[in-house]
Structures are given as C-alpha cells and as structure tokens.
Amino acid sequence: MAIDLYYWPTPNGWKISIALEEMGLPYNLHLIDIGNGDQFAPDFLKIAPNNRMPAIVDPEGPDEKPISIFESGAILQYLARKTGQFGGATERDRIAVDQWLMWQMGGLGPMAGQAHHFLKYAPAMDPPNDLPYAKDRYRNETARLYGVLDRQLAETSYVAGSEFTIADMAIWPWASLWEGQQQTLDDKPHMARWLDQVGARDGVQKGRAVAADKRGDIQTDRKAQSVLFGNKS
C-alpha cells in the first residue's frame, strides 16, 4: 500500500521524497503549504505535533498496523529498516550512517537553515533585519561544517563509507543549496565531487523534482514571512 507523504519542496521535504524514490516505495503526495500555514491545521497536527513537515503515514507499519511518523531523520531511519535499504549492511556500517545522519539533524540542517534566514530572508523583511553578527555567525559555522564534510569525503566515496545511504539523502538537500548560504566550493573539491555524484542519481533527481513548481520566493512573499517567521506557538 502507498505511503502518505506530507510534504513541501524544501530541503527537509526533499530528504523523504528522495528516499521514497530511491527505495522504490509508492506514495501519495499531500502538499503542506508552509507559507500558507497548512502546518498548523488540526488534522496535520495529529500526524506531526511539532507543526513541521515532512511527515508520513504508513498504512503497513509495524505489525501491519498504520503508523504516523514526523521528524525527517526518524522517517529516514524507519524507511531504511522497513526496506532493508540504505541503512548500512553491518552494525559498524549502521553506526557510521547514524552518526552522519545525526550530524545533519543536529548541525548542518539548523546552521544552514539559520544562514538562509539571516543572509536571505531577514534583510528582505519589512522592516529589514540586517544583522551582521548573525550573518557572520551562521555563515561561518556553515563553512566549518562543510569543511568537516569535505575532509570526510576525501576518505570515502559517500558520507558514511563506500555506499550511498540515508546519510547522503539527509545531507545532500541542504548542501546542494550552498550558494544561498554564501559558501564556496573552491576549497572543497571532495564535497563538489560528491554533490555532482549524488545529484546525478535518478532517484535523487526525481525526489528533488517533486512539486518543484510550488517552491516560492520567501524573500518577496510577505504573507509567507508572517506565517514562517511570526510568533506562533
């Protein structure tokens, strides 16, 4: 049975659309327009209580009973276990995958996300919030993290070793937006090679293309700015 994917075309959403395409799992797409506030709808909050997408509902979960899952890292781990794909063949491999997945969830995702916010979106708000300290802070920390990634990829074909895994699926969507984070690849040849290598995969391209036409420009969309950056509990 098809998995229900609750999604919007952002780096976190791409993680799961890429995973589903790579794993060959059928899915029904449910668009959650985060600029319109769909993530606060009561029905969606029953699935994702943290009012964030992506989320999934698998009608064939554990014990063949439906299960809903939020948090992109948890979804990736679940899908890898469900299919026996991309999670690491041995316990040592699985540890490597998990640690790089956690690196993305706890480090690269939040830091690159803040870089996007303070470099692109905050200065375009009304009134503008152009904060040099915040811009330098998140630009520099994102650069540090990409340095870590480049050094890892100097030793391995993919992030967690010789095989493509859910760690790559988690990291690539954020890393592919390096230009918007005001980064450079001139001193990161191994990251550049990996970006091209992963980006050439059929499943990655298909996952990245899901609802691509819906991806708007938050820099000019005042309503989306209010919804995404306003004070909502």
Secondary structure as GFF3:
##gff-version 3
##sequence-region A 1 233
A	DSSP	beta_strand	3	7	.	.	.	ID=ss1
A	DSSP	alpha_helix	11	23	.	.	.	ID=ss2
A	DSSP	beta_strand	27	31	.	.	.	ID=ss3
A	DSSP	three_ten_helix	38	40	.	.	.	ID=ss4
A	DSSP	alpha_helix	42	47	.	.	.	ID=ss5
A	DSSP	beta_strand	55	58	.	.	.	ID=ss6
A	DSSP	three_ten_helix	62	64	.	.	.	ID=ss7
A	DSSP	beta_strand	67	70	.	.	.	ID=ss8
A	DSSP	alpha_helix	72	83	.	.	.	ID=ss9
A	DSSP	alpha_helix	91	103	.	.	.	ID=ss10
A	DSSP	pi_helix	104	108	.	.	.	ID=ss11
A	DSSP	alpha_helix	109	116	.	.	.	ID=ss12
A	DSSP	pi_helix	117	121	.	.	.	ID=ss13
A	DSSP	three_ten_helix	122	124	.	.	.	ID=ss14
A	DSSP	alpha_helix	132	153	.	.	.	ID=ss15
A	DSSP	alpha_helix	166	175	.	.	.	ID=ss16
A	DSSP	three_ten_helix	178	181	.	.	.	ID=ss17
A	DSSP	alpha_helix	189	199	.	.	.	ID=ss18
A	DSSP	alpha_helix	202	209	.	.	.	ID=ss19
A	DSSP	three_ten_helix	212	214	.	.	.	ID=ss20
A	DSSP	alpha_helix	222	229	.	.	.	ID=ss21
###
